[in-house]
Amino acid sequence: MNKLISAFLTSLLLVSGCVHAQETPQTQLQRTQLAIGIYQIDAQVAVTSEEQQIGLMFRQEMPQHEGMLFVFDEPSRLCFWMKNTLLPLTAAFIADDGTIVNLEDMKPKTLDSHCAIKPVRYVLEMNKGWFAKKGLKAGAKLTGNPFKP
């Protein structure tokens, strides 16, 4: 009986550990430095499907100069939502040459879709209002990896 209880408690701990891991923000992704005009961005890079699915979920805060760059293999009309994302964000949908195609403000903890108006491979998420406060709109151009000519 003690072995059965021990096995049950061990499996319960493993399951609770998995749930906890799923609710932990990812903050250790590879980073890249981007620029847009005079502004510098320290961006985490989400490349794998798992990294992209987690995105900025569960983050309690993010410094103003930081963001997350999502990199996809092929251009498509990408759509993002904010399930389990606690921070209000602005998504910049970006063409291969670094040009912002469109910007979408996104509310935390919603399933509303925010989509690119044309096929893109890149999306940069920043704190909500970051682009607006700097006067940056669609047509502005990012530089740095992966936008080097």
N, C-alpha and C positions, 0 to 999 in steps of 0.2 A: 504493500500500500504506500509506503514512504517513497518508493521509486516512482510510482504513478503520480503522486503529489509533486515530487521533485521535477518530473518531466513536464507536468502541467505548468508549474511555475516558470520553468525555463522557457517553454514555448510562449507563455504570456509575456515574459520579459522581452523575448525576441520580437514579438508582434508590436509591443508598445515602443520598442526601439525603432522599428520601421516607421511607425506613425510619427514619432518624434523627428526622425530624419527627413520625412516628407515635409515637415513644417519648419524646417531650418532654411534660412535664406542662403543662397549660394553667393559667397563673396570672394572666393579664391580662383575665379576663372582667369584665363590669360587676359592680359590688358593690352590696349593699343592707345597711342596718343593721336587724337584728331584735332583739327583746327577748323574754325569757320570764322573768316575775317580775323579779328584780333583775339578771338576767344579760344581758349584751349579746353579740351575735353579729355578726361581720363576715362576711357571706356572699357568695361569688361566685355569680352567677346564670347557670345553664345553661338557655337557652331554645331554641336551635336543636337539631335532631336530632343534628348533629355534636358540638356542645358536650355534649349529654347522653350520647352514646355514649362520649366520652372521659372525661367526669366527672373524678374524682380519680385516674385512672390515672397511673402513673409518678411520683407525688409521693413523695419520700423523707421528708418531714416536713410538718407543718401546725401552726401555732400553736394553742393550746388555745381561743382565742376565735374562731377562724375555722371556716368550714364551706362547703358548697356547697348552694345551693337549686336544685332542679330544678323547672321550671315547665312544665306540660303544658296543652294547649288544652282538653281535656275530661277530666272525672273518669273514672278506670278503676281496676281492681284492678292497680295497677302492681307490677311485680316487678323487683328489682335483684339483681345478682351482682357479683363482685369480680375478674373476669378482669383481669390486668395491674395490679391495684391493690395497692400494697405496704403500705399502712397499714391497720391494723384500724379499722373504722368502725362507728358506730351510725347506722342510717337511721331517721328519724322520718317516718312517713307522716302527712300533715297535711290536714285538711279545709279548705274554702274560708274558714271563719271563723278559721283559725289554730289550731284545736284538734288536738292530737296524737291520732291514731286508734290507732296502735300503734308500738312501737319494736322494731327488729330489730338485734341485734349481728351483724356480718359479719366473717368471717375473710379475710385477704388471699389473693390468688391462687387463689380457688375459683370454681366455677361454680354453687354452691348458690344456689337462688332464695330471696329474702327478699321477701315480698309484703305489700301492704296488705290488711287484713281487710275493707275495704269500699272502694268507689271514691273516689279522691282525685285532686287535680291537682298536689299539692306533695309533694316529698320533700326533707328536709334531712339531709345527711350531716355528721356531726361525728366527731371522734376517738372511738374506742370507749370507752365508760364515761363520757363527758362528761355525759350526762343523769343517769345513775345517781349519779354523785358529787355532783350538785346536788339529788338527791331528786326529779327530774322524771320523771313517768310519763305514760301515756296519760291524756288529759283536761286536761293542762296546756295553756295557750294562749299562742301566739306573737303578738306585735304587730309592726307595721311594714309596709312594702310587701311583699307585696301584700295583707296582712291588715287593712288599715284599713277601718273600717266605711263 
